Amino acid sequence: MTIVIDATDAIAGRLAAFVAKTLLAGEQVVVVNAEKAVISGPAKRTVNVYYKRRQMTQKANPENAAKWPRRPDMFLKRIVQGMLPKNKSRGDKALKNLKTFMGVPAEYSGKAEKFKADASRLKCKHASVQEICEALGWKTA
């Protein structure tokens, strides 16, 4: 069974935890409007955190360093990947059952249900994934 989730105004961490748990249960998950998910905290601090993660390299072989994408849909997928088991095959299998999209593709329009943990509950500053990715260097078409 495929679960379609609309990430508009969803808190990215809570969304990613729910998606990871659902993937490990064997379900297929599709996340639409990934660029509209929200990360809590001041935008400047959040951008600095992810900028430093993008700059990390491995001393022995810099090409083996962790990759952090700039594109919002892949960025959200990478957050979910961090919540899955890394050294076990079930983590790889679970990640293959995840699809993330910017916007809503025609095949999933009308099927997406809104995620219940939304940004209206936040009392602190927050920034969308699209704003963070643009600050990291992603250029919109």
N, C-alpha and C positions, 0 to 999 in steps of 0.2 A: 504494500500500500504506500502511496506517495502522499506526504504531508506538504502543503504549500503554505508558506508563512510570509506575510507582508511585514517587512522590517521598518516601515515608516514610523518614526519617532520611538522605536524600540530601543531599550538600553542594550548596547552591544554585548556587554559581558553576560548579562542574564540571558539574552537571546542565544549567545554562543554556548552557554552551559546547557540550556534546554536542548539545543540542536545536537550537541555532542552526546548527551544522554540518550536521545531518541535514535541517533545513528548507531550507538552501541547496542541498542535493543533490536537492531536489524531492519529498521524502517528506512525508507528513502525520503530525503528532505530536499525541498526546493525553497530557496529564500529569494524573494523578489524585492525590488527597491532597496538593495543593499546599501546604496549610497546615502540613504535617508536615515540609517541607524544612527544612534547618538552615543557618544562617549562622555561620561561625566567628568567634570573638572575644567579648569580654565584651558582654553584652546592653546594658548602659548605653551603651557607646561606639557600638555599632551603631545603637541607637535615635537617638542624637545625630546621627550621620552622615545618616540618612534624614530626621530632623526638619529639619535644615538644608537638605536638598535640597527638601523640601516647601515651605520658606519662601522659596526663591529666586524672585525676580521679575525681569522684564525692565523696565528703566527706561522705555523709550519706550512700551511697551504691556504692562502686567502680565498681561493676559489671554493673551498669547502665550508665557508662561513654560511650562517643562516641567511636565507633570502627573505626580505620583507618587501612585498610588492607595493606599488604606488596606486594601482587601479583599485577603486573602492570595493568592487565585488570580490576581487582576489584578496584584498586586505581583510575583509570579513571572513573569508574562507581560511586565511592564515591564522586568525584569532581562534577559530573553531579547531583548527589542526593542533594548536597548542594545548587544547583541553582533551585531546585523545591520546591513548597510550602510544608512546613513541617507538619502543623496541619490540612491539608485539604485532603479529600479522593482523589481528582484529582491528587495530587502529587504522592500518592501511585500507582494509576492506571497508571500514566505516566511512573513511574520507572519500572513497570512490562513489558512495551513495549520496553525496552532497553536491548540489548544484546551486550556484549563486548567480544572480542576474542584476544588472542595473536596469531599472525600469521594470515593466511587466511585459514579458513576451506574449504574443497572441494566444499561444496554447494554454497559458495559465491565467489569462484574464478572467475575472469573476470567480476563480477557484480559491484565491488567496484569503486566508483569515488573518486578522490583525493580531499581533502578539500582545498579551495582556500587560506586560511590564513596560509602560510607556514613559516618555520624558516628562509628562505633566506631573508625575509624582516627585520629580527632582526639585530640590530647593536650592541647588548649587548651580554654578555656571556649567554649561555643556556645549559641545560642538558636534556637528554631524560628521560622519565618516568622510563625506565628500569634501568638507572644509579642511579636514586634516590631510587628506590625500593631495589636495591642491596646494597646501602649504609645503608638502614634501616634494612637490615637483610634478604632480600629475597634471597634464594639460587636457582640458575638455575639448572635444572635437568641434 
